[in-house]
């Protein structure tokens, strides 16, 4: 990258800078004409100069040009106009010049802005492109938040400065020079006074502003460090909470903010000191003009007209001069920021840019082996973790590598995966050094998986297919307006030296999908097979069943869900298993649902006890009162509270009984006891509104079939059913919008897919009911083809930043599935399943080996095992000890380099 910012700007925007400079020069003509025209209007038609009689005329637009090349003068006598027509004509010309001048300003500012944004886009992409070329060692030492801050924020001023980099000094310098020459022509000594003070400003002010630039550099570095620290805290928030270090982090950030405040305060002090000195010097010059010029005028060495002309000319000098000094400060400030960013990204250890060139087709020359030749790897401290190792893996081998001590096997796998650069020797893919092979080859023929898992923010499917997105294989189709927009995007990308790849095209390559020897090879079947192999399918179904969506956004899926609901109910009826669950019926009370759910007969966006907007509204209790339910609910709540106090009074908060009543806490029991003691034998009317509402909330959560306190009588159930519609109608519209009423034939957007399909409540007394219903629903969904629709919904699950919405085990499974769905000749698994218990780990390892052995390209599988007992599933076992390869055993034809029994795992 170019070190000098002005040279960088000039090299990449030279034609545009020359063009805008020419446009600026052209704009000076109408600008100066507009300055002279008001004088002509006032002196001419307004004051009557040249219009002594009512019939007098003056030539309008008369032009005389001396053209010696063409042999003389070119003269146009103009149009003779009287006084009023002349006034109108000159005013129209003035208005036209105003429009032209503003048009020039609009074009110049827009052009400069576009020019700056293009260069900023180029610079940002260039920096991001260099991040992709960083060596593994460099990547381990950088913080993502700092890099993002530099690319996004720290180079931002470069875009604003680009348009003014050469135009502003030319314009401002010309204006200031013209004013200075005019003063010198009027009087040499006054000109020298002005020149001397101008030179003081030009020399002193920039020197003082160097301190501002240094403070700005410190502010930039501290702000960058703050962004990096905050990013680390966000990434490691679990550790912060687990170790109770939140106050330490507060202290650290407060200290950093204090440092930034100190720097910024010093900036303000210096800034206004410089501003004070600059303004003082600007005002001293007129003082000297009045003093010295007045003295010379009194002596007769200078006439009054010249003094006035000098003073008027000086009025036009401070503005351009100040702006020129400001431009120089901006230049130095942007130059410092640019240099800091450049120094951060300008490193020696960079991959070759050609190694990441876009290649659409899979290279034809497939490597036939993976090897290491005298390979040595050092860790970040410089200590050797793998000594000179030579090894070779041919196609079709299944190799287990185990570390008895040290991490030599891990280091070898990392070298194959290009995660580290060797200290000595080579890792080779075929006959070529793996670091010199283009990523279009290594990234397709070799798949590397480690325990260091990262997922990008997006859907589960996007991350699952991420390893197949090497190049756009099918261009996106655009309608007419979108096609125009796409052509504009391509043109702008080329002007900013960005690649014109279309991210909206289809980047998933069918050629890179794992292909079994027998069976289908499309993306869908391979994806499902990979999910089944790593035992992630059930998790994805759970994501789907626990998700919700707006039925209007996907009406076809909503229809399928309702159809699945009817099919499930019909099948349960056919099997005579109606005791498994109770469907929602508008004319019946559902004994497996809470009283609140029966009253609302609908689904709220959140559980009812969290709907504060609903439960804390007076309109809610007015609607209860209108149906005659308010007092009955309060009395029911008091009966429930008496039983709760009788059963739970005196129990410790950790007593297992509390687990049977999810909404109950020890503090609530104490509160209920106080309410009952206060009430005594008086009627419930004696309670305060808050206490009555507390009893109503208790009633709304109650399920008779689950808690069996005998407080819910049939007459109250009938009253709830009879008044549920009246209650809903009495609610105001804003509360009605919080409830989505149950309808057998309609999809509920507030409910999950599981709730939509079931449309009822599972019987609490039947322990086998959930399992039996799940089996029936699974069978019907497969018969109806709804199973794959559910998987599709689950694959659209948003996994969050870094996959944080997934559990550790789910992340490890998804990481493995993302790898095996790719068609590769070599698979290197570096302790890819460290967090799984041994039985599950063995099942997945066995299934993955079976899945990959069925591929039609006979791939090589190299697996660094965290559980050595799994090595009996592999045809070859290699054991490392303290970074050295001790044993290389072929299970079928044993040959060892070291027969030490302590290193054998067979």
C-alpha positions in Angstrom: 0.0 0.0 0.0 1.2 3.5 -0.8 2.5 5.3 2.3 1.7 8.9 1.3 -2.0 9.6 1.3 -1.9 12.3 -1.4 0.0 10.0 -3.7 -2.4 7.2 -3.0 -5.3 9.5 -3.9 -3.6 10.8 -7.0 -2.6 7.3 -8.3 -6.2 6.1 -8.0 -8.2 9.2 -9.0 -5.9 11.1 -11.3 -8.3 11.5 -14.3 -11.2 12.4 -12.0 -9.1 15.0 -10.1 -8.0 16.7 -13.4 -11.6 16.7 -14.6 -13.1 18.3 -11.4 -10.2 20.8 -11.4 -11.1 21.9 -15.0 -14.8 22.1 -14.0 -13.9 24.3 -11.1 -11.8 26.6 -13.3 -14.8 26.8 -15.8 -17.1 27.7 -12.9 -15.0 30.8 -12.1 -16.2 32.5 -15.3 -19.9 32.8 -14.3 -18.9 33.3 -10.7 -16.9 36.5 -11.5 -19.6 37.7 -14.0 -22.2 37.4 -11.2 -19.9 39.5 -9.0 -19.7 42.3 -11.6 -23.4 42.2 -12.7 -25.0 43.9 -9.6 -22.7 46.9 -10.1 -23.9 47.2 -13.7 -27.6 46.9 -12.7 -27.3 49.6 -10.0 -25.2 52.0 -12.0 -27.1 51.5 -15.2 -30.9 51.2 -15.3 -31.4 51.9 -11.6 -29.4 55.1 -11.2 -29.8 56.0 -14.9 -26.2 56.1 -16.0 -26.4 56.2 -19.9 -30.2 56.8 -19.8 -30.3 60.6 -19.6 -33.6 60.8 -21.7 -36.7 58.6 -21.7 -35.9 57.4 -25.2 -32.2 56.7 -24.5 -31.0 53.2 -25.2 -27.9 51.1 -24.3 -26.5 48.1 -26.2 -27.3 44.8 -24.5 -24.9 41.9 -24.9 -22.5 43.9 -27.0 -19.2 41.9 -27.5 -15.9 42.9 -28.9 -13.1 40.3 -29.1 -9.6 40.7 -30.6 -8.9 37.7 -32.8 -5.5 38.3 -34.4 -5.4 34.8 -35.8 -8.5 35.5 -37.9 -7.2 38.9 -39.0 -8.8 41.5 -36.6 -11.6 42.3 -34.2 -14.8 40.3 -33.8 -17.5 42.8 -32.9 -21.2 42.4 -32.1 -23.1 45.6 -31.4 -25.8 43.9 -29.3 -29.5 44.8 -28.9 -30.4 48.4 -28.2 -32.7 48.5 -25.1 -34.3 51.3 -23.2 -34.0 51.7 -19.5 -36.8 49.3 -18.2 -36.1 46.5 -20.8 -32.4 46.8 -19.8 -33.3 46.4 -16.1 -35.4 43.3 -16.9 -32.8 41.8 -19.2 -29.9 42.3 -16.7 -32.0 40.9 -13.9 -32.8 37.8 -15.9 -29.2 37.4 -16.7 -28.4 37.7 -13.0 -30.9 35.0 -12.2 -29.5 32.8 -14.9 -26.0 33.2 -13.5 -27.3 32.3 -10.0 -28.8 29.1 -11.5 -25.6 28.3 -13.4 -23.4 29.0 -10.4 -25.5 26.8 -8.1 -25.6 24.1 -10.8 -21.8 24.2 -10.9 -21.7 23.9 -7.1 -24.2 21.0 -7.1 -22.2 19.1 -9.8 -18.8 19.8 -8.2 -19.9 18.8 -4.7 -21.7 15.7 -5.9 -18.8 14.7 -8.1 -16.3 15.2 -5.2 -18.6 13.3 -2.9 -18.9 10.4 -5.3 -15.2 10.5 -6.0 -14.5 10.3 -2.2 -16.9 7.5 -1.6 -15.5 5.5 -4.5 -12.0 5.8 -3.1 -13.2 5.0 0.4 -15.0 1.9 -0.9 -11.7 0.9 -2.7 -9.7 1.4 0.5 -12.1 -0.5 2.7 -12.2 -3.4 0.3 -8.4 -3.4 0.0 -8.0 -3.5 3.8 -10.6 -6.3 4.1 -8.9 -8.2 1.2 -5.6 -8.0 3.1 -7.3 -9.5 6.2 -8.2 -12.5 4.2 -4.5 -12.8 3.2 -3.2 -12.5 6.8 -1.0 -15.4 8.0 -2.4 -17.6 10.8 0.1 -16.2 13.2 -1.1 -12.6 12.5 -4.7 -13.6 12.7 -4.2 -15.0 16.2 -2.9 -11.6 17.4 -5.6 -9.3 16.0 -8.9 -8.5 17.6 -11.9 -8.5 15.3 -13.6 -5.5 16.8 -10.4 -3.4 16.3 -10.1 -4.5 12.6 -13.8 -3.7 12.1 -13.4 -0.3 13.7 -10.4 0.5 11.5 -12.1 -0.5 8.2 -15.4 1.1 9.1 -14.6 4.2 11.1 -10.9 5.1 11.0 -10.7 5.4 7.2 -13.9 7.3 7.0 -12.2 10.8 6.9 -10.3 9.7 3.8 -13.5 9.7 1.8 -14.4 13.2 2.8 -10.8 14.5 2.1 -10.4 12.8 -1.3 -12.6 15.3 -3.2 -10.7 18.3 -1.7 -7.2 16.8 -1.9 -6.2 18.8 -4.9 -9.1 21.1 -5.8 -9.2 23.0 -2.5 -5.6 24.0 -2.3 -5.7 25.2 -5.9 -8.8 27.3 -5.5 -8.0 28.7 -2.0 -4.3 29.3 -2.9 -5.3 31.1 -6.0 -7.8 33.3 -4.2 -5.4 34.1 -1.4 -2.5 34.8 -3.9 -4.7 37.2 -6.0 -5.7 39.2 -2.9 -2.0 39.4 -1.7 -0.8 40.5 -5.1 -3.5 43.2 -5.3 -2.4 44.5 -1.9 1.3 44.6 -2.9 0.4 46.5 -6.1 -1.5 49.1 -4.1 1.4 49.7 -1.6 4.5 47.7 -1.1 4.9 48.2 2.6 1.3 47.5 3.5 1.7 44.4 1.3 4.8 43.3 3.2 3.0 43.8 6.5 0.2 41.6 5.3 2.6 39.1 3.8 4.6 38.9 7.1 1.6 38.2 9.2 0.3 35.7 6.7 3.6 33.8 6.9 3.4 33.8 10.7 0.0 32.2 10.4 1.2 29.8 7.7 4.2 28.7 9.8 3.1 29.0 13.4 -0.5 27.7 13.2 0.4 24.4 11.5 3.2 23.8 14.0 0.8 24.3 16.9 -1.6 22.0 15.2 0.9 19.2 15.1 0.2 18.7 18.8 -3.5 18.4 17.9 -2.6 15.7 15.4 -0.6 13.8 17.9 -3.5 14.0 20.4 -5.8 12.8 17.7 -3.6 9.9 17.0 -3.6 8.9 20.7 -7.4 9.3 20.7 -7.7 7.0 17.7 -5.5 4.3 19.3 -7.3 4.4 22.7 -10.7 4.4 21.0 -9.6 1.4 18.9 -8.4 -0.4 22.0 -11.7 0.4 23.7 -13.6 -1.1 20.8 -11.4 -4.2 21.0 -11.9 -4.6 24.7 -15.7 -4.2 24.5 -15.7 -6.8 21.7 -13.8 -9.2 23.9 -16.2 -8.7 26.8 -19.2 -9.4 24.6 -17.6 -12.5 23.2 -16.6 -13.7 26.7 -19.7 -12.5 28.6 -20.3 -16.0 29.9 -16.9 -16.1 31.6 -17.5 -12.6 33.0 -20.7 -13.7 34.7 -19.3 -17.1 35.7 -16.3 -15.6 37.6 -18.1 -12.5 38.9 -15.6 -10.1 37.1 -18.3 -7.7 35.8 -17.1 -5.0 38.2 -13.5 -5.5 37.1 -14.6 -5.0 33.5 -16.5 -1.9 34.6 -13.4 -0.6 36.2 -11.3 -1.4 33.1 -13.7 0.3 30.7 -14.1 3.3 33.1 -10.3 3.7 33.2 -10.1 3.6 29.4 -13.0 6.1 29.1 -11.1 8.4 31.6 -8.0 8.2 29.4 -10.0 9.1 26.3 -11.6 12.0 28.2 -8.2 13.3 29.2 -7.0 13.2 25.6 -10.2 14.8 24.2 -10.1 17.5 26.9 -6.5 18.3 25.9 -7.6 18.4 22.2 -10.3 21.0 23.1 -7.7 23.1 25.0 -5.3 23.1 22.1 -7.9 23.6 19.5 -9.3 26.7 21.0 -5.8 28.1 21.8 -4.9 27.7 18.1 -8.3 29.3 17.1 -7.6 32.2 19.5 -4.1 32.8 18.0 -5.4 32.5 14.4 -8.2 35.0 15.0 -5.8 37.4 16.8 -3.4 37.4 14.0 -6.2 37.9 11.5 -7.4 41.0 13.5 -3.9 42.5 14.0 -3.4 43.0 10.3 -6.3 45.6 10.0 -5.0 47.3 13.1 -1.6 47.7 11.4 -3.3 48.8 8.2 -5.2 51.6 10.0 -2.1 52.6 12.0 0.6 52.4 9.3 -1.7 53.2 6.4 -3.2 56.2 8.2 0.3 57.5 9.0 1.3 57.1 5.3 -1.9 58.8 4.2 -1.3 61.8 6.6 2.2 62.1 5.2 0.8 62.0 1.7 2.6 58.8 0.7 -0.7 57.0 0.2 -4.0 58.3 -0.9 -7.3 57.3 0.8 -8.6 55.3 -2.2 -5.5 53.0 -2.1 -5.9 52.5 1.7 -9.6 51.7 1.3 -8.8 49.3 -1.6 -6.1 47.6 0.4 -8.5 47.1 3.4 -11.2 45.8 1.1 -8.8 43.4 -0.6 -7.6 42.1 2.8 -11.2 41.2 3.7 -11.0 38.5 1.0 -7.7 37.2 2.3 -8.5 35.7 5.8 -11.3 33.4 4.6 -9.3 31.5 1.9 -6.2 31.6 4.1 -8.0 30.1 7.1 -9.6 27.4 4.9 -6.2 26.7 3.4 -4.7 26.2 6.9 -7.7 24.1 7.8 -7.2 22.0 4.7 -3.5 21.4 5.7 -4.6 20.3 9.2 -7.2 18.0 7.7 -4.5 16.6 5.3 -2.1 15.9 8.2 -4.9 14.5 10.4 -6.1 12.1 7.6 -2.5 11.3 6.7 -1.8 10.2 10.3 -4.9 8.1 10.4 -4.1 6.6 7.0 -0.6 5.7 8.1 -1.7 4.1 11.3 -4.2 1.9 9.5 -1.7 1.2 6.7 1.0 0.2 9.2 -1.5 -2.2 10.9 -2.3 -3.9 7.6 1.1 -3.7 5.9 2.8 -6.9 7.2 5.3 -9.2 5.6 3.5 -12.5 6.3 0.8 -12.4 3.7 -0.6 -15.1 1.5 -0.2 -14.6 -2.2 -3.3 -12.7 -3.7 -3.3 -15.2 -6.5 -3.9 -18.1 -4.1 -7.5 -16.8 -3.6 -8.4 -16.2 -7.2 -12.0 -17.1 -8.2 -12.2 -20.4 -10.0 -15.7 -21.6 -10.9 -14.9 -25.1 -12.2 -13.4 -27.8 -10.0 -9.7 -28.3 -11.0 -9.3 -31.5 -13.0 -5.9 -32.7 -11.7 -7.0 -34.4 -8.5 -4.2 -34.9 -5.9 -3.8 -38.6 -5.0 -2.0 -38.3 -1.7 -1.5 -36.1 1.3 2.0 -36.0 2.9 4.4 -34.2 5.2 8.1 -34.0 4.5 10.4 -33.2 7.5 7.6 -31.1 8.9 8.3 -29.1 12.0 5.8 -26.7 13.7 6.3 -24.2 16.5 3.7 -22.7 18.8 3.3 -19.0 19.3 6.0 -18.9 21.9 8.5 -20.5 19.5 8.6 -23.9 21.2 8.5 -26.9 19.0 5.2 -28.9 19.0 6.0 -31.1 16.1 9.6 -32.1 15.2 10.7 -33.2 11.7 8.0 -35.6 10.6 7.6 -37.4 7.3 4.4 -39.2 6.5 2.1 -40.0 3.6 -1.6 -40.8 3.3 -3.0 -42.4 0.2 -6.6 -42.3 -1.1 -9.0 -44.5 0.7 -7.1 -44.7 4.0 -8.8 -44.2 7.4 -6.1 -42.9 9.8 -6.4 -42.3 13.5 -3.8 -40.0 15.1 -3.4 -39.9 18.8 -1.3 -37.7 21.2 0.0 -39.7 24.1 1.6 -36.5 25.3 2.1 -33.1 23.7 0.1 -32.0 20.7 2.1 -33.3 17.7 -0.9 -34.9 16.0 -2.9 -31.7 16.4 0.0 -29.6 14.9 0.2 -32.0 11.9 -3.5 -31.7 11.3 -3.3 -27.9 11.6 -0.5 -27.8 9.0 -2.6 -29.9 6.6 -5.5 -27.5 7.3 -3.3 -24.4 6.6 -4.0 -23.2 10.2 -0.3 -22.9 10.9 2.7 -22.3 8.8 5.6 -24.8 9.2 8.8 -23.7 10.8 10.6 -26.3 8.6 9.7 -28.8 6.0 6.5 -29.0 4.0 2.9 -30.2 4.1 2.0 -31.4 0.6 -1.2 -31.9 -1.3 -0.2 -34.2 -4.1 3.2 -33.1 -5.4 2.8 -29.4 -4.3 3.5 -27.5 -1.1 0.0 -27.0 0.4 0.8 -23.3 1.1 1.6 -22.7 -2.6 -1.5 -24.5 -3.8 -4.4 -22.1 -4.7 -7.3 -22.2 -2.2 -9.5 -23.2 -5.1 -7.6 -26.6 -5.0 -6.9 -27.0 -1.3 -10.3 -25.7 -0.2 -12.1 -28.2 -2.4 -10.0 -31.3 -2.3 -9.2 -31.1 1.4 -11.7 -30.5 4.2 -10.4 -29.5 7.6 -12.5 -29.6 10.8 -11.3 -28.7 14.3 -12.8 -28.1 17.8 -12.3 -24.3 17.2 -15.8 -23.8 15.9 -17.2 -20.6 14.4 -20.5 -19.9 12.6 -21.6 -16.8 10.9 -24.8 -15.0 11.8 -27.6 -16.4 9.8 -29.7 -19.5 9.4 -28.6 -23.0 10.1 -28.9 -23.9 6.5 -26.7 -21.0 5.4 -24.0 -22.2 7.7 -24.4 -25.8 6.8 -23.9 -25.0 3.1 -21.2 -22.4 3.7 -18.4 -24.8 2.6 -20.0 -25.2 -0.8 -19.9 -21.5 -1.7 -16.7 -21.2 -3.7 -17.9 -19.3 -6.7 -21.2 -18.1 -8.3 -22.4 -21.0 -10.5 -25.8 -19.7 -11.6 -26.4 -16.0 -12.1 -29.3 -14.4 -10.5 -32.2 -13.4 -12.8 -33.4 -9.8 -12.5 -36.5 -8.0 -13.7 -36.1 -4.8 -15.7 -35.6 -2.3 -12.8 -33.4 -4.7 -10.9 -31.3 -5.4 -14.0 -30.7 -1.6 -14.3 -29.7 -1.5 -10.7 -27.4 -4.5 -11.1 -25.6 -2.9 -14.1 -25.1 0.2 -12.0 -23.6 -1.9 -9.2 -21.2 -3.6 -11.6 -20.1 -0.3 -13.1 -19.5 1.2 -9.6 -17.7 -1.9 -8.4 -15.3 -1.7 -11.3 -14.7 2.0 -10.8 -13.8 1.3 -7.2 -11.6 -1.7 -8.2 -14.0 -4.1 -6.3 -14.9 -7.5 -7.7 -18.3 -7.5 -9.4 -19.3 -10.9 -8.0 -23.0 -11.1 -7.4 -23.7 -12.2 -3.8 -27.4 -12.8 -4.8 -26.4 -15.5 -7.4 -26.4 -19.2 -6.6 -23.0 -19.9 -5.0 -23.8 -23.5 -3.9 -21.9 -25.8 -6.3 -23.5 -29.2 -7.1 -20.1 -30.5 -8.0 -18.9 -30.0 -4.4 -21.7 -32.1 -2.8 -20.7 -35.4 -1.3 -21.9 -38.1 -3.6 -22.6 -41.7 -2.5 -21.8 -44.6 -4.7 -25.5 -45.6 -4.8 -28.5 -43.2 -4.4 -29.4 -39.6 -5.0 -26.8 -36.9 -5.2 -28.8 -33.7 -5.0 -28.3 -31.1 -2.3 -31.5 -32.0 -0.4 -30.7 -35.7 0.0 -27.0 -35.1 0.8 -28.0 -32.5 3.4 -30.5 -34.8 5.1 -28.0 -37.7 5.0 -25.3 -35.5 6.7 -27.7 -34.4 9.4 -28.7 -37.9 10.1 -25.1 -39.0 10.2 -24.2 -36.5 13.0 -27.5 -37.1 14.8 -28.7 -33.5 14.3 -32.0 -34.1 12.6 -34.0 -34.3 15.8 -32.6 -31.0 17.0 -33.6 -29.4 13.8 -37.1 -30.7 14.1 -37.3 -29.3 17.6 -36.2 -25.9 16.2 -39.0 -26.1 13.7 -41.7 -27.2 16.2 -40.7 -24.5 18.7 -40.7 -21.8 16.1 -43.5 -19.5 15.1 -44.2 -17.3 12.0 -46.8 -15.0 10.6 -49.2 -17.1 8.6 -49.7 -14.3 6.0 -46.0 -14.4 5.2 -46.1 -18.1 4.2 -49.7 -19.0 3.5 -48.8 -22.4 1.9 -47.0 -23.6 5.0 -49.8 -22.3 7.2 -52.3 -24.4 5.1 -50.1 -27.4 5.5 -49.9 -27.0 9.2 -53.7 -26.8 9.5 -54.1 -29.8 7.3 -51.5 -31.7 9.5 -53.6 -30.7 12.5 -56.8 -32.2 11.1 -54.9 -35.3 10.0 -53.5 -35.8 13.5 -56.8 -35.4 15.2 -58.5 -37.8 12.7 -55.8 -40.4 13.2 -56.1 -40.2 17.0 -59.8 -40.6 16.7 -59.4 -43.6 14.4 -57.0 -45.3 16.8 -59.4 -44.6 19.7 -56.7 -42.7 21.6 -58.7 -39.6 22.4 -57.5 -39.8 26.0 -54.0 -38.7 25.0 -55.0 -35.1 24.7 -57.9 -32.6 24.9 -58.5 -30.4 21.8 -59.6 -26.8 22.1 -63.4 -26.6 21.8 -65.2 -23.3 21.8 -68.1 -24.9 23.7 -66.2 -26.9 26.3 -63.8 -26.3 29.2 -60.3 -27.8 28.6 -59.4 -29.4 31.9 -55.7 -29.7 30.8 -55.4 -26.0 30.3 -55.1 -23.2 32.8 -58.1 -21.2 33.8 -56.5 -18.2 32.1 -56.2 -20.1 28.8 -59.8 -21.3 29.1 -61.0 -17.7 29.7 -59.0 -16.1 26.8 -59.6 -19.1 24.6 -56.7 -18.0 22.6 -52.9 -17.7 22.4 -50.9 -14.7 23.7 -47.6 -13.8 22.2 -45.9 -14.6 25.6 -47.1 -16.7 28.5 -50.0 -15.1 30.2 -48.1 -14.4 33.4 -45.7 -12.3 31.4 -48.4 -10.2 29.7 -48.1 -7.3 32.0 -49.9 -5.0 29.5 -52.9 -7.3 29.7 -52.9 -8.3 33.4 -52.2 -4.8 34.7 -54.9 -3.1 32.6 -58.0 -1.9 34.4 -60.0 -2.9 31.3 -59.1 -6.5 31.8 -60.8 -6.5 35.3 -63.7 -4.5 34.0 -64.3 -7.2 31.4 -64.1 -9.9 34.1 -66.7 -7.9 36.2 -69.0 -7.6 33.2 -69.3 -11.4 33.0 -69.7 -11.8 36.7 -66.3 -13.6 37.0 -64.3 -11.1 39.0 -65.6 -12.0 42.5 -65.6 -15.7 41.7 -62.0 -15.6 40.5 -61.0 -13.8 43.7 -62.7 -16.4 45.9 -61.2 -19.2 43.9 -57.8 -17.6 44.3 -58.3 -17.4 48.1 -59.2 -21.1 48.2 -56.1 -22.0 46.2 -54.0 -19.8 48.5 -55.3 -21.5 51.6 -54.3 -24.9 50.3 -50.9 -23.6 49.2 -50.2 -22.1 52.6 -51.4 -25.3 54.3 -49.1 -27.5 52.2 -46.0 -25.2 51.6 -45.8 -23.2 54.8 -42.5 -23.7 56.6 -40.9 -25.5 53.7 -37.4 -24.3 52.6 -37.2 -22.6 49.2 -35.3 -25.6 47.8 -37.9 -28.1 48.7 -38.8 -30.5 45.8 -42.5 -29.6 46.3 -41.9 -26.2 44.7 -40.8 -28.0 41.5 -44.4 -29.3 41.2 -45.8 -25.8 41.0 -43.7 -23.8 38.5 -45.3 -20.4 39.3 -44.9 -20.8 43.1 -42.0 -19.5 45.2 -41.4 -19.4 48.9 -41.8 -15.6 48.9 -45.2 -16.0 47.3 -46.3 -18.4 50.0 -45.3 -15.8 52.7 -47.3 -13.2 50.8 -50.4 -15.4 50.5 -50.2 -16.1 54.3 -50.2 -12.4 55.0 -53.2 -11.8 52.7 -55.2 -14.6 54.4 -54.3 -13.5 57.9 -55.3 -9.9 57.1 -58.6 -11.1 55.6 -59.6 -13.4 58.4 -63.2 -14.3 58.3 -64.3 -11.2 56.4 -65.5 -11.4 52.8 -63.1 -11.0 49.9 -64.4 -7.4 49.3 -62.2 -6.4 52.3 -59.0 -7.0 50.2 -57.3 -4.1 48.4 -57.4 -4.0 44.6 -53.8 -5.1 44.5 -54.5 -8.1 46.8 -57.6 -9.0 44.8 -55.6 -9.0 41.6 -52.9 -11.2 43.2 -55.7 -13.7 43.9 -57.0 -13.5 40.3 -53.5 -14.0 38.9 -53.2 -17.2 41.1 -56.6 -18.4 39.7 -55.5 -17.8 36.1 -52.5 -20.1 36.5 -54.4 -23.0 38.1 -55.0 -26.4 36.4 -57.3 -28.7 38.3 -56.2 -31.9 36.6 -52.6 -31.2 37.5 -52.8 -29.7 41.0 -56.0 -31.4 42.1 -56.9 -29.1 45.0 -60.6 -29.5 44.3 -61.3 -25.7 44.1 -62.5 -25.6 40.5 -66.2 -26.5 40.6 -68.2 -27.4 37.5 -70.4 -24.3 37.8 -67.3 -22.1 37.5 -66.1 -24.0 34.5 -69.5 -23.5 32.8 -69.4 -19.8 33.7 -66.0 -19.4 32.1 -67.2 -21.2 28.9 -70.4 -19.1 28.7 -68.6 -15.8 29.3 -65.4 -16.2 27.3 -66.8 -14.6 24.2 -68.4 -11.8 26.2 -65.2 -11.2 28.1 -63.2 -10.9 24.8 -65.8 -8.5 23.3 -65.6 -6.2 26.3 -61.8 -5.8 26.0 -60.7 -2.7 24.1 -59.1 -3.3 20.6 -55.5 -2.7 21.8 -55.9 -5.6 24.3 -57.8 -7.8 21.9 -54.8 -7.5 19.6 -52.7 -9.3 22.2 -54.9 -12.4 22.0 -55.2 -14.7 19.0 -58.4 -16.7 19.4 -58.4 -20.4 18.8 -60.0 -21.6 15.5 -59.8 -25.2 14.4 -59.5 -24.2 10.7 -57.0 -21.3 11.1 -53.3 -21.0 11.7 -52.2 -19.2 14.8 -49.3 -16.8 14.3 -48.8 -16.4 18.1 -48.4 -20.2 18.6 -45.5 -22.4 17.8 -45.7 -25.0 15.1 -46.1 -27.7 17.8 -49.0 -25.9 19.4 -50.6 -25.3 16.0 -50.3 -29.0 15.0 -51.6 -30.3 18.4 -54.2 -27.6 18.9 -55.0 -28.9 22.4 -53.4 -30.0 25.6 -51.7 -33.3 26.4 -53.2 -35.2 29.3 -51.1 -34.8 32.4 -52.1 -38.1 34.0 -50.9 -40.2 31.0 -47.1 -40.4 31.3 -46.8 -42.0 27.8 -49.1 -39.5 26.1 -46.3 -37.2 24.8 -44.3 -40.1 23.4 -47.2 -41.7 21.8 -48.5 -38.5 20.2 -45.0 -37.8 18.9 -44.8 -41.2 17.3 -48.2 -40.8 15.6 -47.4 -37.3 14.4 -44.0 -38.4 13.0 -45.6 -41.2 11.1 -48.3 -39.0 9.6 -45.9 -36.2 8.7 -43.7 -38.7 6.8 -46.8 -40.1 5.0 -48.0 -36.7 4.0 -44.6 -35.3 3.1 -44.8 -32.8 5.9 -41.7 -34.1 7.5 -39.4 -32.3 5.0 -41.4 -29.1 5.3 -40.6 -29.2 9.0 -37.0 -29.8 8.4 -37.0 -26.8 6.0 -38.4 -24.6 8.7 -35.8 -25.9 11.2 -33.0 -25.2 8.7 -34.2 -21.6 8.6 -33.6 -21.3 12.4 -31.4 -18.3 13.2 -28.4 -19.6 15.1 -27.3 -16.1 16.3 -23.9 -14.5 16.3 -21.2 -17.2 16.3 -23.9 -19.9 16.6 -24.5 -18.9 20.2 -28.2 -19.9 20.1 -27.0 -23.5 19.7 -25.7 -25.7 22.5 -22.0 -26.8 22.5 -23.0 -30.2 21.4 -25.2 -28.9 18.6 -22.4 -26.6 17.4 -20.0 -29.6 17.2 -22.5 -31.6 15.3 -23.2 -28.8 12.9 -19.5 -28.2 12.4 -19.1 -31.8 11.5 -22.1 -31.9 9.2 -20.8 -28.8 7.4 -17.7 -30.7 6.6 -19.0 -34.1 5.5 -21.6 -32.5 3.1 -18.6 -31.4 1.0 -17.1 -33.7 -1.6 -13.4 -33.9 -0.9 -10.6 -36.3 -1.5 -9.1 -35.7 2.0 -10.9 -35.1 5.3 -8.8 -34.0 8.3 -10.7 -34.0 11.6 -8.8 -32.4 14.4 -10.5 -33.4 17.7 -13.8 -32.4 16.2 -15.9 -33.9 18.9 -14.3 -33.1 22.3 -17.4 -32.2 24.2 -19.5 -35.3 23.6 -19.8 -38.2 26.0 -18.0 -41.3 24.9 -20.9 -43.4 23.7 -22.4 -40.6 21.5 -18.9 -39.8 20.3 -18.3 -43.3 19.2 -21.7 -43.5 17.4 -21.0 -40.3 15.5 -17.5 -41.3 14.5 -18.7 -44.7 13.3 -21.5 -43.1 11.3 -19.2 -40.5 9.8 -16.7 -43.1 8.7 -19.5 -45.2 7.2 -21.0 -42.2 5.4 -17.6 -41.1 3.9 -16.7 -44.7 2.9 -19.8 -44.8 0.8 -18.7 -41.8 -1.3 -17.8 -42.5 -4.9 -14.4 -40.8 -4.8 -12.9 -43.1 -2.1 -11.7 -40.3 0.2 -8.9 -40.4 2.8 -10.0 -39.8 6.4 -7.4 -38.5 9.0 -8.9 -38.1 12.5 -7.0 -36.8 15.5 -8.9 -38.5 18.3 -9.6 -37.1 21.7 -10.7 -40.6 22.8 -8.0 -43.2 21.9 -10.4 -46.1 22.3 -12.0 -45.1 19.0 -8.9 -46.0 17.1 -10.1 -49.5 16.5 -12.5 -48.1 13.9 -9.6 -47.0 11.7 -7.3 -49.0 9.4 -4.2 -47.2 10.4 -3.2 -45.7 13.8 -0.4 -43.2 14.3 0.8 -42.3 17.8 2.7 -39.1 18.7 4.6 -38.4 21.9 6.0 -35.0 22.8 5.8 -33.9 19.1 7.4 -37.0 17.7 5.8 -39.8 15.7 6.4 -42.9 17.8 4.1 -45.5 16.2 2.6 -45.9 12.7 0.5 -49.1 12.7 -1.5 -50.7 9.9 -4.3 -52.7 11.5 -4.4 -55.2 8.6 -0.6 -55.4 8.2 1.1 -54.2 11.3 4.4 -52.3 10.8 5.6 -50.1 13.6 8.4 -47.6 13.9 8.4 -48.0 17.6 7.2 -51.1 19.5 7.1 -49.5 22.9 4.0 -51.1 24.5 3.2 -47.9 26.4 2.4 -46.1 23.1 0.1 -48.8 21.8 -3.7 -48.3 22.0 -4.7 -51.4 20.2 
